[in-house]
Amino acid sequence: MQNLFSTLRKTTKNMYLRALRSIAFYPVFISVAFLLLAVVIRYIEEIKFVRTIQEELPYLFIQDNETARTLLSVLIGGILSLTVFSFTMVMLVLNQASANFSPRLLPGLVSNKKHQVILGLYIGTLLYSILVLISLGAYGIDSESMGLSTTLAAVFGVVCVAVFVYFIHTISSAIQIQNIIERIYGNAVTALENLDDHKKNSRIALKTNDSVDWTEIMSVKSGYYQHFDTGLLSENLYQVAHQIEILPYVGQHIWEGSPIIKSAKNLSEKEMTDLLYCIEMSPTRQVDNYATGGMVQLMEIAVKALSPGINDPGTAIGVITQLGKLLVRCLERPRLFSELIKDGPMILIENNIPTTDLMRLVFQPIRNYAKQDSAVLYELILVLKYAYGQNSGSKMAKAALQNELNSLKYDITQNISNPHDKSVLLRILEY
């Protein structure tokens, strides 16, 4: 029974996350709400109190059937045009973002709640007007008018026009590269703050963990490690596996058959399977749900800006500045940390990304693309030297930063031909 509950929970969670990233998530719910509203309003119009208000304030209700039909027909045609135009603009924005910045920006733009709500309002108003028009035709031209329903349809149409102006503003702002960089940086900072919330997570920093003799559990599939869901653990594991270590950091790719978990005690095959079931893996690198993923997104924007087709070193310099601030925050975090699962006795040990991998994933691609651009290299040197000068980093982190600075020095000597630019960069490196 517990395994069945865990399976349903995991399946439901995955379906919810996929739906949340879909552009149709909010429009579907809003459209259903408008359809229900049309049915409810139709019944409200039969209430005596509403009929009394209609008689007392006739100028607030459309009582002529022909006028109502004309108005609803105009609204349906106009809102349909707005919807098609808005969807077209969204697709153009997504295509431009993919071509100019990075294809991995698309999930963040698609899941923009503001745009989804606006599109949902368009579609909901369209469906509401269609249903009211059908009801009006069903009752016939000599029947009592549906004044409240038609008036609300007109109000919704005015709201849609006002929202369309706001939509034009937000969609034009969403594609501006500076706003994209700020959004990614803000999401990465939020992810780091959530991880460092000790009151919420009860995490304890560890300097080392002697797990050489622990039992290794191999991954049964390849993919990017996302999360260890403690809610899927079976009850008997709390008493058997007192300490387990998750070997990959979030976002690291794991091959099938590679070690992914270490256990302080020997486990049965079923217990190993239960532990592996708690591992959330993704076939693609989902960069929107963790801090390092945001840094990878920023790196891709910088690399794209440095490509010959774009040639925008200003954007790359702006990205490097934000990466420097995120790098310092990452260096402040411990390499290992542990936490009690459900207040014990089981202890979960997890790894943060090492600085060497952070250099390889984020800063090396920028260095390779900018090795002939002295302006970008200048900013990259300042960022790495600033991070190196912080006292929060460990010796291993400082060694990784020093290796990257040495690589920068080599690239400068090999690729910068102007002697003045070369001397300036080397002087900053040695200072």
N, C-alpha and C positions, 0 to 999 in steps of 0.2 A: 504493500500500500504506500509506504514511504517513497519507494522508487518511482511509483506511478505519479505521486504528487510532485516529486522533484522534476520528472520529465515534463509534466504539464506546466510547471512553473517556468522551466527553462525555455520551453517552446513558446509560451505566451510572452515572455520577456523579449525573446528574439523577434517575434512578430511585431510587438509594440515598437521596438527600436527601428525596425525596417519601415513601419508605417509612419513613424515620427519624422524620418528623413525624406518621406515622399512629399512631392509638391501638392498632392491631392488630399493630404491628411485633414487640414482644417477646412478646405472647401467642401468636403463631403459632409462633415458634421454640421456646418453652417447651412448648407443646402437642405439637409433633412430638417433642421430647425425651422427654416422658412416654410417648408411644406406643411409641417405640423401647425405652424402659426396660421397658415391660410385656412386649414380645417377648423381650428379653434375660433378664429374670427368669424367664420361663417355661422357657427353656432351662437356666438355672442350677439350677432345681429338680430337673432330671434328673441333676445331678452327684452322685456317690456321697458326696462329702464333705458336701454340704448335707443329704442324706438322713440321714447319720450324726448331724449336729447336731440335726436334727429329732427323731430318736429319743432323743437324750440330753437335750434341752431341749424337751420337748413343750409346756410351758406358754407358750413364746414363739411358737408357731405355731397357727393355727386349723385344726384337722384335721377338723372336722365340716362336711360339705358344706352342710347346711341352715343352719347358723349362718353360714357364709361367704356364702351367697346372701342371707340376711336383712341381714347387715352391709353388703354391697355395695349392696343396694337402698336401705338407709337413707342410705348415703353419697352415692349418686347423687342422691337426692331433696334431701338437705340441701345439698350443694355446688351443685346447680342453683339452689336458692333463694338461696344466698349470692351466686352469680354475677349473677343477675338483679337482686338488691337493690343490689349494688355498682355494676353498670352504670347502674342508675337514679340512684344517688347522684352518679355522675360526670356524667351528663347534667344533673342539677339544678344541680350546681356550675357547669358551663359556662354554663348559661342564666342563673344569677344573676350570674356574672362579666361576661357580655356585657351584661346589663341595667343593672347598677349601676356598672361600672367602664369597660370598653372592649371592643368585639368583637375587637380585635386582641390581647387577652390570651389568646384561646382556643388558638392554636398552642402557647404555652408551657405551658399547663395540660394540654393533650392529650398533649404529648410528655413529661410527667413520667414518668421511668423507674420510679420506685417504684410508681406506680399500675399501670403496664403489667406489671411483674413480678408484682404481686399478682394481677391479673386473669389473667395467664398461669398462675399456680400453681393458681388455681381451675379453669380450663378444663382444664389438664393433668391434675389429679387426677380430674376428672369423666371425661375420656376414658380414663384409666388404669383406673378402676373399671369402666367399661362394657366395656372389652376383657377384663378379668379375668373379669367375670361371663359374658361370651359364651364365653370359653374353658372356664369351669367347666361351663356348660351343654353344651358340645360334648363334653366327656369323660364326661358322665353321672354319675348319683348314686352309682354303685357304683365309680367310678374313684378313684384315689388323690387325696387332697386337695391343693389348691394352697395350702398353708399360708403359704409365704413371700410369695406375691403378695398374698394377702388381708391378711396382717399389715401389709405395707407400705402397702396401701390405707388401713388403719385409721390408721397413723402419719401418712400424708399428710392424712387427714381432720382429725386433731388439729392438725396444723400449719396447716391452712386456718382453723380456728377461732381459733387464736392470731393469725394474720396478719390476720384480719378485725378484731380489736380494734385492731391497729396501723393498719389501713386507715381505720377511723373517726377515729382521731387525726390522721392525715396529711391526710385529705380536709377535715376541719374546719379544720386549720391552713392549708391551701393557699388557702382562700377569704378568709382574713383579710387586709384591705387592707394592713396594715403589713408582713406577710410578703411580699405581692406586690411592694410597693415595694422592699423590701430585696433580693428576688431580681432584679428588673430592674436595680437599681443595681449589684448585684454582677456581673451579666453584662456591663453596660456597662463597668465598671472592668476586668474581665478582657479585654474586647475591646480597650480602649485599651492595656493592658499588652502584649498580644500584638503590636499594631502598633508599639509602641515598643521591642520587643526587637531592638536593633540587631545583636546577635550572631547572631540567627536570620535576620533579614531583610536585614542589611547595607545599611540605608537611610541616605542622606545628606540632611540638610536643605538646602534651597535657598531663597535669598531671592527671586530672580527667575529667570525663564527667557525669553530672547528668542526666541520662536517665531512672530513675526509673519509671516515669509516662508516658514514651513513649509507643506507640503502638507496640506490638510484632507481627511479621510475622513468621509463622511456615514453616519449610521446608516441601516440598511435596515429598521428596525422601531422602534415606539414601546415604551417600557417604562421600568422603573427599573433603573439600572445597579447591578450587584451585584459584579462581579469581573472581572479580566483574567487568564485562565488561561494562564500562560506555557508550561505543558506541552503546549499544543495548537499552538504555533508550529512552522512548517516550518523545516527546517534552513537553507534558502537565505535566509530572512529575517534570520538572525543576521548574515549578511555584507552584506546590502543596506540594511536599515533600522537604521542604527547608533543613532539616537535617535528614540524615539517618545514622545508625551505623551498620556495619557488625560485628556480634558478634563473629564468629569463627576466629581464626588465620589460616593462610595458612597451609594446611596439617592436620587440625583438622578434626576428624570424627564427622559427624552430623547425628543423627537419624531422620527418618521421623516423623514429628510432633513436633520436638524440635525447640525452637526459633532460628532463623538465622539472622533476620534483625529487627532493631527497627527504628521507624519513629517518628519524633517530632510531626507530625500531623496525624489525623485520615485519613485513605485512604479507597477508595472504593475497592470492590473485584477485579475489573479490574486493578486498579493501583497496588494492592498487587501482582497480577499475573505478571504484567509487571516488577516489581522489582525482583521477584523470577526468571524471565526468564534471567535476567542479571547474575545470579549466575552460575559460572562454577563449576560443581561437577564431581568427578571421582570415579568409583567403587573401584579403587585400589589406594594405596598411591604412587603417582608418585613423586619420590624423586630427580629427576634430575633438576627440574625447580625452586627450592627455597632453601634458605640457610639452614633452619632447616632440609630439606630432605638430604642435604649433610652430616650433622652431624649424622643423623640416619643411613646413609650408612656407615659412619666411625665406628659407634657403632657396627653395625652388623659384620663388618670385625674384630673388636677387640673381640667380643663375639665368633665368629667362630674360631679365633686364640687361644682362651682360652679353647676351647672344648677339651675333652680327645683325640678325633681322630686326631686333628691337633697339639695341645700342642706347640704353638709358642708364648710365652710371649713377645719376642722381638718385634713382629709385633704389639701386643696390646699396648706396651709402646710407640711405634712410633705413633700409632693412638691417644693415650691419649694426647700426646704433641700437635698434630695438633688440637685436640678438645679444648684444653686449649686456644689456640689463637683465635679460632672461638667463644668460650664462652665469652671472654673478649669483642670481637666486638659486640656480641649480647647484652651484658649488657650495652653498650654505647647507644643503641637504645632506644627510648621512648616506654613506654607501650602502649600509644595511640597516634595516629596522625590523622590529618584532612587535607583535600585538597578541593579546589574548583573544581567543575566539569564544564568544558568549561567556566572558568572564572566566575562562579556563575550564579544565586544566590544559587544553590544547593550545600550543603556541605556534603562530604562523610567522615565518621569517621571509621577508621579501627583499628584492634587490632594486636599487635605483640604477639608472644608466651610468656607467663609469665615464669619466671625463675623456678617456681615449676614444670611446665610441661616439661621444658627443662631438669631438673634433672630427672624426671620420665622417659622420653623417651630415654635419651642419657646416663646418668651417672649411674643410678640405675642398669640397666642390666649388665654393666661392673662390678660394685661393687659386684653384686650377683655372677657372674661367677668367680671373682678374689678374693673372700673372704679368700681363703687359700693360695694365692700367695703373699708373702710379697713384692717382687720386683714390681709387678704391683700396689699393694696398695700404695707403697711408692710414685710412680709417680702420682697416682690419688690424693693423699693428697697434693702434691706440686701444682698440677694444680688448685685444688679447693681453696687452701689457697692463691695462686697468684690472682685468680679471686676475692676472697673476699677482698684482700688488695687494689684493685683498687677503686678509689673514684667515678667512674662514675656510679656505681650501686645504685639503689634506696634502701630504707630500706626493702621493701618487697623482693627484689632480694637478699640482704645480709642475710635476715632471711632464705630464701630457701637454700642458700649456707651453712649457719650454721647448718640447719637441716640435710643436706647431710653429713656434716663433723661429726655430732653427730652419724649418722647412721654408718659411717665408723668406728668410735670409738667402737661402740657396736659390729660390725662384727669382728673387730680385737680382742677384748677381748674374743669373743665366739669361734673363728675359728683358730686363730694363736696359735699353741701349743708350739712353741719354745719360751722360756721366753726372750731370748736375742732379737729375731726379734720383739716380741711383745713390749718390752720396747722401742726399737728404733722407731717403728711406733707411739706409744703413745706419745713419747717425741716430735716428729715432729708435731703431732697434737696439742699439748698444747703450742708449742713454738710460 
